[in-house]
Amino acid sequence: MVYRGKDLAGTCGIPRHEERTYVKVELGGGQNGQIVRPVVLTWPDGRSWRIASARPVISYGRERFGNLVTRWEATIGRSTKVLWHDRGGWFVRAKGTRRQ
């Protein structure tokens, strides 16, 4: 039985569903004890960027409840961007939406 926990969208700074832009993220690492982390981010229009470094900052919810959301800080060029991951995939806050 899979328990579906409370949807965390719109809480704890997590973007609401309508504020999300889903992106493709390629993962790297996972060998010799390395942590799997995002290494390339591809925007829906096909533009992509190499992620110089990324680290999970905080997780909300629980995997066993099916509502785990992880906030990552990724360095792309000279900028630090926030990436989010949940069971629906990787997303960023859509441009023009503001944090509440």
Contact map, one row per residue, 1 for C-alpha under 8 A:
1110000000000000000000000000000000000000000000000000000000000000000000000000000000000000000000000000
1111000000000000000000000000000000000000000000000000000000000001110000000000000000000000000000000000
1111100000000000000000000000000000000000000000000000000000000001110000000000000000000000000000000000
0111110000000000000000000000000000000000000000000000000000000000111000000000000000000000000000000000
0011111000000000000000000000000000000000000000000000000000001000111000000000000000000000000000000000
0001111100000000000000000000000000000000000000000000000000000000001000000000000000000000000000000000
0000111110000000000000000000000000000000000000000000000000000000001000000000000000000000000000000000
0000011111110100000000000000000000000000000000000000000000011000001010000000000000000000000000000000
0000001111100111100000000000000000000000000000000000000000000000000000000000000000000000000000000000
0000000111111111100000000000000000000000000000000000000000000000000000000000000000000000000000000000
0000000111111111000000000000000000000000000000000000000000000000000000000000000000000000000000000000
0000000101111100000000000000000000000000000000000000000000000000000000000000000000000000000000000000
0000000001111110000000000000000000000000000000000000000000000000000000000000000000000000000000000011
0000000111111111000000000000000000000000000000000000000000000000000000000000000000010000000000000000
0000000011101111111100000000000000000000000000000000000000000000000000000000000000000000000010000010
0000000011100111111100000000000000000000000000000000000000000000000000000000000000000000000000000000
0000000011000011111100000000000000000000000000000000000000000000000000000000000000000000000000000000
0000000000000011111100000000000000000000000000000000000000000000000000000000000000000000000000000000
0000000000000011111110000000000000000000000000000000000000000000000000000000000000000000000011001000
0000000000000011111111000000000000000000000000000000000000000000000000000000000000000000001111000000
0000000000000000001111100000000000000000000000000000000000000000000000000000000000000000001111000000
0000000000000000000111110000000000000000001100000000000000000000000000000000000000000000111100000000
0000000000000000000011111000000000000000111100000000000000000000000000000000000000000000111100000000
0000000000000000000001111100000000000000111100000000000000000000000000000000000000000000010000000000
0000000000000000000000111110000000000111110000000000000000000000000000000000000000000000010000000000
0000000000000000000000011111000000000111100000000000000000000000000000000000000000000000000000000000
0000000000000000000000001111100000011111000000000000000000000000000000000000000000000000000000000000
0000000000000000000000000111110000011110000000000000000000000000000000000000000000000000000000000000
0000000000000000000000000011111001111000000000000000000000000000000000000000000000000000000000000000
0000000000000000000000000001111111110000000000000000000000000000000000000000000000000000000000000000
0000000000000000000000000000111111100000000000000000000000000000000000000000000000000000000000000000
0000000000000000000000000000011111000000000000000000000000000000000000000000000000000000000000000000
0000000000000000000000000000011111100000000000000000000000000000000000000000000000000000000000000000
0000000000000000000000000000111111110000000000000000000000000000000000000000000000000000000000000000
0000000000000000000000000000111011111000000000000000000000000000000000000000000000000000000000000000
0000000000000000000000000011110001111100000000000000000000000000000000000000000000000000000000000000
0000000000000000000000000011100000111110000000000000011000000000000000000000000000000000000000000000
0000000000000000000000001111000000011111100000000010010000000000000000000000000000000000000000000000
0000000000000000000000001111000000001111100000000111110000000000000000000000000000000000000000000000
0000000000000000000000001110000000000111110000011110000000000000000000000000000000000000000000000000
0000000000000000000000111100000000000111111000011110000000000000000000000000000000000000000000000000
0000000000000000000000111000000000000001111101111000000000000000000000000000000000000000000000000000
0000000000000000000001110000000000000000111111110000000000000000000000000000000000000000000000000000
0000000000000000000001110000000000000000011111100000000000000000000000000000000000000000000000000000
0000000000000000000000000000000000000000001111100000000000000000000000000000000000000000000000000000
0000000000000000000000000000000000000000011111110000000000000000000000000000000000000000000000000000
0000000000000000000000000000000000000000011111111000000000000000000000000000000000000000000000000000
0000000000000000000000000000000000000001111001111100000000000000000000000000000000000000000000000000
0000000000000000000000000000000000000001110000111110000000000000000000000001000000000000000000000000
0000000000000000000000000000000000000011100000011111000000000000000000000001000000000000000000000000
0000000000000000000000000000000000000111100000001111110000000000000000000111100000000000000000000000
0000000000000000000000000000000000000010000000000111110000000000000000000111100000000000000000000000
0000000000000000000000000000000000000010000000000011111000000000000000000111000000000000000000000000
0000000000000000000000000000000000001110000000000011111100000000000000011110000000000000000000000000
0000000000000000000000000000000000001000000000000000111110000000000000011100000000000000000000000000
0000000000000000000000000000000000000000000000000000011111100000000001111000000000000000000000000000
0000000000000000000000000000000000000000000000000000001111100000000001111000000000000000000000000000
0000000000000000000000000000000000000000000000000000000111110000000001110000000000000000000000000000
0000000000000000000000000000000000000000000000000000000111111000000111100000000000000000000000000000
0000000100000000000000000000000000000000000000000000000001111100001111000000000000000000000000000000
0000100100000000000000000000000000000000000000000000000000111110111110000000000000000000000000000000
0000000000000000000000000000000000000000000000000000000000011111111100000000000000000000000000000000
0000000000000000000000000000000000000000000000000000000000001111111100000000000000000000000000000000
0110000000000000000000000000000000000000000000000000000000000111111000000000000000000000000000000000
0111100000000000000000000000000000000000000000000000000000001111111100000000000000000000000000000000
0111100000000000000000000000000000000000000000000000000000001111111100000000000000000010000000000000
0001111100000000000000000000000000000000000000000000000000011111111110000000000000000110000000000000
0000000000000000000000000000000000000000000000000000000000111110111111000000000000000110000000000000
0000000100000000000000000000000000000000000000000000000000111000001111100000000000011110000000000000
0000000000000000000000000000000000000000000000000000000111110000000111110000000000011100000000000000
0000000000000000000000000000000000000000000000000000000111100000000011111000000001111000000000000000
0000000000000000000000000000000000000000000000000000011111000000000001111100000001111000000000000000
0000000000000000000000000000000000000000000000000000011110000000000000111110000111100000000000000000
0000000000000000000000000000000000000000000000000011111000000000000000011111000111100000000000000000
0000000000000000000000000000000000000000000000000011110000000000000000001111111110000000000000000000
0000000000000000000000000000000000000000000000001111100000000000000000000111111110000000000000000000
0000000000000000000000000000000000000000000000000011000000000000000000000011111000000000000000000000
0000000000000000000000000000000000000000000000000000000000000000000000000011111100000000000000000000
0000000000000000000000000000000000000000000000000000000000000000000000000011111110000000000000000000
0000000000000000000000000000000000000000000000000000000000000000000000001111011111000000000000000000
0000000000000000000000000000000000000000000000000000000000000000000000001111001111100000000000000000
0000000000000000000000000000000000000000000000000000000000000000000000111100000111110000000100000000
0000000000000000000000000000000000000000000000000000000000000000000000111100000011111000011100000000
0000000000000100000000000000000000000000000000000000000000000000000011110000000001111100011100000000
0000000000000000000000000000000000000000000000000000000000000000000011110000000000111111111000000000
0000000000000000000000000000000000000000000000000000000000000000001111000000000000011111110000000000
0000000000000000000000000000000000000000000000000000000000000000011110000000000000001111100000000000
0000000000000000000000000000000000000000000000000000000000000000000000000000000000001111110000000000
0000000000000000000001100000000000000000000000000000000000000000000000000000000000001111111000000000
0000000000000000000001111000000000000000000000000000000000000000000000000000000000111101111100000000
0000000000000000000111100000000000000000000000000000000000000000000000000000000000111000111110000000
0000000000000000000111100000000000000000000000000000000000000000000000000000000001110000011111000000
0000000000000010001110000000000000000000000000000000000000000000000000000000000000000000001111101000
0000000000000000001110000000000000000000000000000000000000000000000000000000000000000000000111111000
0000000000000000000000000000000000000000000000000000000000000000000000000000000000000000000011111000
0000000000000000000000000000000000000000000000000000000000000000000000000000000000000000000001111100
0000000000000000001000000000000000000000000000000000000000000000000000000000000000000000000011111110
0000000000000000000000000000000000000000000000000000000000000000000000000000000000000000000000011111
0000000000001010000000000000000000000000000000000000000000000000000000000000000000000000000000001111
0000000000001000000000000000000000000000000000000000000000000000000000000000000000000000000000000111
